[in-house]
Amino acid sequence: MANEGQGTFRRVYERLFPERQVYVRTHGEVQFVTLSGPFQVGLTSLVCVVAAWVAFSTFQYVFQNDIIASKNERLRIAHTAYQDLEGELRSTQLRFISAARDLDAKHNQLIALVSQKDTLEQRLNAISERLSDVSGDHMEASKEAAALRDQLQGERSELSDQIGTLQGTLRATLDQQSDLEQNLAATRDKVVSLSAERDTLIKSNADLNGNLENINLRLSNIRSEQRRFVERIAARTSDDISLLEDTIAMTGIEPDALFEKSGLRTGAIGGPVIEPDAADDGMLKSDIRLDDGAEFDSSVTGLESNLQRWEALQSVLRALPLAPPADNFYISSDYGRRTDPFTKRAAFHGGVDLAGPARQLVYATAPGKVVVAGRNGAFGNMVEIDHGMGLRTRYGHLEKILVKRGEDVGFRTKIGRMGSTGRSTGTHLHYEIRFDGKAYDPSRFLKAGKYVFKN
């Protein structure tokens, strides 16, 4: 089980990180640098660490903004409550002043009534003394005394009622004053508490402003490092793209024509236009801003476009038949106009003849599918392979065919042995390359292949 697990891990590792080559052109020569699997693992780990750091920084930035927004909202609510309490305090003070004035007026009225009571009592005493003096004299004095008693009794009853009413009013006023004093004290305590909380929030807001300035500086440094990294990668990919395009152009086929046939797109970008939000909370004075954001986004967009084209060129390059179909050969007849070996008249030769030892192995020059494998007139035993993108290669005059029609073959798959079948004057391989049904000079492909496969 351990061996099977190690084997599975190794297969996954080799599939994800196969050995890759990066081609570099220097002074007209093409070289390639091999990127080993461990190197690719290290590079992938570095990219993941950078991405994780960017995500962490972004999260910190968003989290700090949420905290500041929450603090500002709490401060605004506290400020509003403070203003409401100030209004309530002013209203309570006005009610208290009004009640105090009413109480003072009623107190003055009560003093006047008490004075009136004293005056009446004095008058009653005087009348009583006068009644005692004249009670025995005559009837008129008795009647006058009775009338005075009735009058005095009525005035006493009325005065008692007024005194009771004033006492009740005074008690109610005193109770209201006590409630107002309690409300005033509670309001003052609440105002003091809100003022302390406001001071705490202002201090916390100042601390957050300082933290935001540090985060702004850190984000600016990160963005600068990212921009320099993107520019270095973009420069390298641009050089590689130029090298790959020049290599493909050596074959006589334009890279864009191959892109159209393969369905590859090297500049497919898009999306809706979303304006950035501009927020100003009225309290926060620190601005988090990266002036080079647009420039960085443009650099990333350019790098993505370059990488897409680089990957497309790599895919096209892997499908091109740039390798020689045999190991030992020399060109015995070039592509183009020539004298036919049988008729001795001018004729067009759609490929190159590669002469070499009989029965030596012939290899597929690129991955593809066998579409012809058998006898084909003047070509004798012939194999034709479709490599996609409109590219096909033909291998004629084979002594023996080693593949079948419909078979998928890889690069350097053995497809036959060199011979002299068909219309041939000796052992050689007739090798053709066709694009969209048109024959192209295989020598140009072989020349480009020397740059690609050069150590």
Sequence and secondary structure as in RCSB ss.txt:
>XXXX:A:sequence
MANEGQGTFRRVYERLFPERQVYVRTHGEVQFVTLSGPFQVGLTSLVCVVAAWVAFSTFQYVFQNDIIASKNERL
RIAHTAYQDLEGELRSTQLRFISAARDLDAKHNQLIALVSQKDTLEQRLNAISERLSDVSGDHMEASKEAAALRD
QLQGERSELSDQIGTLQGTLRATLDQQSDLEQNLAATRDKVVSLSAERDTLIKSNADLNGNLENINLRLSNIRSE
QRRFVERIAARTSDDISLLEDTIAMTGIEPDALFEKSGLRTGAIGGPVIEPDAADDGMLKSDIRLDDGAEFDSSV
TGLESNLQRWEALQSVLRALPLAPPADNFYISSDYGRRTDPFTKRAAFHGGVDLAGPARQLVYATAPGKVVVAGR
NGAFGNMVEIDHGMGLRTRYGHLEKILVKRGEDVGFRTKIGRMGSTGRSTGTHLHYEIRFDGKAYDPSRFLKAGK
YVFKN
>XXXX:A:secstr
 HHHHHHHHHHHHHHHS  EEEEEEETTEEEEEEE HHHHHHHHHHHHHHHHHHHHHHHHHHHHHHHHHHHHHHH
HHHHHHHHHHHHHHHHHHHHHHHHHHHHHHHHHHHHHHHHHHHHHHHHHHHHHHHHHHHTTT HHHHHHHHHHHH
HHHHHHHHHHHHHHHHHHHHHHHHHHHHHHHHHHHHHHHHHHHHHHHHHHHHHHHHHHHHHHHHHHHHHHHHHHH
HHHHHHHHHHHHHHHHHHHHHHHHTTT  HHHHHHHHT  S               SS       TTHHHHHHHH
HHHHHHHHHHHHHHHHHHHS  S S SS EEEE SEEEE TTT SEEEE SEEEE  TT EEE SS EEEEEEEE
 GGG EEEEEEEETTEEEEEEEEEEE S TT EE TT EEEEEB  SS SSSEEEEEEEETTEEE HHHHHHHHH
HHS  
